[in-house]
């Protein structure tokens, strides 16, 4: 505990849910046309981006388990990297990863095992490659 405590006291939690872009809504919960917003505080986001050397970060829910997310980041130099984590093919991932320089996509199984992939909420190699093509990624790993 003595060795962990100093680390924990200098930690700030950035929740994946707060990095999703959401449509703005009025008091009647009707969607307001226009820009979407992230729920993270502007100050915390700026601190995180400055500290990490990033210019953008966005997440989306993965099609896997309740707290699984995909992430897309852009470096200050403009390089865009998208990471799928465990997920089935997902339009939200394609959207956040649009025009990535590199997509790193988890793919557990070959296409012949598609039914297993569906049951286990994973992607096949073929599906991962298709996701990269659909988002216009320059490279897929």
N, C-alpha and C positions, 0 to 999 in steps of 0.2 A: 504494500500500500504506500509506503514512504517513497518508493521510486516512481510510482504511477501518479501520485497526487500533483506534482509540479507540472506534468504534461497536461492533465485534465484541467488545471486552473488556467491554462493558456489556450484553451480550445474554444472555437466558435462553431456551432453546428449550422451547416447549410443543408436544409432539407430539400430533397429531390422534388417533392411536391411543389415547393415554392419557386422552382426553376422552370416549370411548365408555363407556356404562354396560354393564358385564358382569355376568352372573350369578356369584355366589360359588360356589366348588367346594370339596369336601373333598379329602382326600389321595388318594381313589380317582377323582377327577375327576367325581364325581356332583354335580349341581346342588343347592345348598343353597337351599331356599325362603326367600324374604324379599327384602330390599332388594338392589338391584344396586349395584355399586361402580365408580368410575373408578380407573384405575391411576396417575394423576398423584399425586405426593406432596401431602398435605393442605396443607403449608406453601407449596409453589409455587402451588397452586391459589388459596389465600387471597391470596397476594401479587399474583397475576395479576388476580383479581377486584377487589381493592381498587384496584390501579393503573389498571385499565381502566374502573372505574365500573360494573361488571356485578355482578349477584347470582348468575347462573347461566350456564354454557356447557356445551353437549353437542354431540358430533359423531356422525356415522354414516358408514359406507362408502357412497360413491356407486356407482352401476352405470355405470361409465365406464372408467377405467383403474386399475391396481393401487393408486395412491396418491392417488386422488381422494376427497374427503370433502364432506359437507354439514354445515352448522353451524346451531345454534339458540342464540341468546343472549337473556338477559333483563337489562334495565337495572335499576339500583338503584330506579328509580321504577316498575318492574313492566312496562314495555313489552317485548313479546317480538317478536324479529325472527328469521326463518329464511331462510337462503340455501342454495339447492340446488347451485350450481355446475353443471358439466356432468354430467348423469345421465339415465338412463332413469327412468320412474316407479318409485318405490321405497317400500315399506311402512315401512322404517326412517325415511325422511325424514318421512313422514306422522306417525309416532309422536313423533319429537323435535320436530316443528313443531306439535303439537296445540295448538289455541287461540291461534295466533300473531296478533299485531296486524297484522303484515306478512310476507308470503312474497315473497321475491325469487327468482324461478325462471327459470333459463336455459331458453330455448325457441328452437331454431334454425330450425325448419321449420313450415310449415303442415301440417294434417292429411293433405292429399293426398300428402305425401312421407313417410308413416309408415314405409315400408320402408327408406328412406334413414336415417331417424332411428334405427330399430332397428339397422341395420348400423353406424352411427357412434356408437351409444350416447348419443344425445341425446334430448330430449323435443320433441314438437310443442307448438304453442300450446294446442291443445285439452287435451293431457295435463297441461300445467302448470296450467291453470285447474282441471282435475279434482283434481289434487293439493291445490291450495288449498282447494277445497270439502271434500275428504275430511278434511283436518286441521282444518277449522273456522277457517281464517284469515279475519280481518276484511277484509283487502285482499290482492290478488295483483298483483304487478308483473312 
